[in-house]
């Protein structure tokens, strides 16, 4: 079955010292790309090199943007001009990009737009849903209210921002922005607030420090999924025996629902491996697990599994292949191994060095907490968009 076709419109800032796309945009694209064939349209100053890198790293099918100025460009005025000034963009709508989007509008089932400066590029004739992802509320930025005409600028921009969101079928935001959107006047029925509701997979507890843990490794995942089981088996066959022999008293706790009797028998055949037929997140911290293992060699939703693990503040050990296949910029927030032997070495250090453990725990929770909100928005958005009927 072919993937549904989705158009995603965003904007890059005018300042070259800033990254082309925000972490929020990259997180949402990484989730949506699993279920949709995405065409990405980028407004603003973006080079061909940047576009190729975005196509490669984000898993999108095609990217458009970076068109030169032409006679078809339309100068913007009023509140739209304030938006362009805020982002450091030329005060015009690129005619060639707008035309390129409109030519293919009928090909897409849905459109997602995530930047106020990209609103003029929203095409006509889309059969499915139009979705606005409010990464921030531009009119709430304190810089706009400064100066003699500050209050007037904010008032004009708030009206423009409100109207832009009303043009779309649904508006998504993180929980932190939801109240501000309602204060803007956005109708409650327009705002999708599913992201504020804890899901079964959302981490609810975090470990309180190295001393609160025990000499235990952990794995958490749905054990009725073949991809999860394949990665778990890889760890048992290639890493577990070596790390267990190297660290006396080490235990490996596997947590997950719907394990088959065959899998249960395989796990019990390994010394010091304990199966917990549990899908509750609290079990992870109750056991005092010191390190979470996520090989992620075969799974599809790599980003979601990494983010959920990172939020718990328990250091995460994964493989280089997982990071190559994912689209997360996690830096040094997780432990990455290039081989089974390398993973054994990494695990031995994390199990015994409290200072290293704490540093990784702090970085992991900090980055994970930021990314979790974006991923919840993305999954909520995905649930809405997959229900759109094809034409």
C-alpha angles and dihedrals in degrees: 000000000000121000122256115257117244131182115212117191121193140154134230122219120254092236113091093206089070124079115261093241132025124242087248093057093046092048093051092046092049091057097041093048089069092066105022139056098232129206110194121208116193122197120199136036106333126151129224088248091055091048093051091049091050091051091049099044102038101046095237121150099227139357130208129189144084094089117166121247115276142174088266093067115114121215114228127223140187119009093356089058089052089054092052091047090050091056095039093246131144108265096247143086112241105240096201093053092046091050092047090053094046093049091061099033094109090057093067128080093201142005130217120195122185108175133063090220089059096056095097088061094060103122131225123237101041109153099204136042128323112211130192118204107201103206088173140348104253095194090059093061110119093220091069095058096056123103135029095303096036097112091048092051092051093049093051093045094048090055091049093047092048093050091047092056093046089059089067128074094230138011122211128195143158116266089256091062099039097086092048090053091052089049087053086062099256110157114250091234091057095054116079106217099175088112090070093060116087112241126211090259097045113112111245101177137041131202115255099219147309093291090057091061134076134214091282137123120207141202123190126187146111104289095201090070117095095210092053091049093049091055091045091051090050089057094047094048099040108027114015100070092049096047093044092053091048097048115047115218095017117151131197116211119196114198123191147108130252099027111171120236088248091056091045090053092048092051093047090053089067118080116248094006113131125192120211113192090209134122095188116118092214091068090073095063094035088062092052093232111190099197132018117218118213111167091172095187097142109017124110102209096057096149095055093050093048094047093049090050094047094052092062090067090233110127113254124220116201142152131267089240090060092056092046090053094044126071099219123122097213097150111189095342094107136039112254125194128198094198141005090265090051091051090052090053093048092048093049091055095046092048094052110026110076095186093053091044093053094047091052091044092054095046092044095051093044096053094035094053091054094047095044093069091052092048092051089052090049094051091047089050091048091053090054096045098048088061092061110114118237119241 
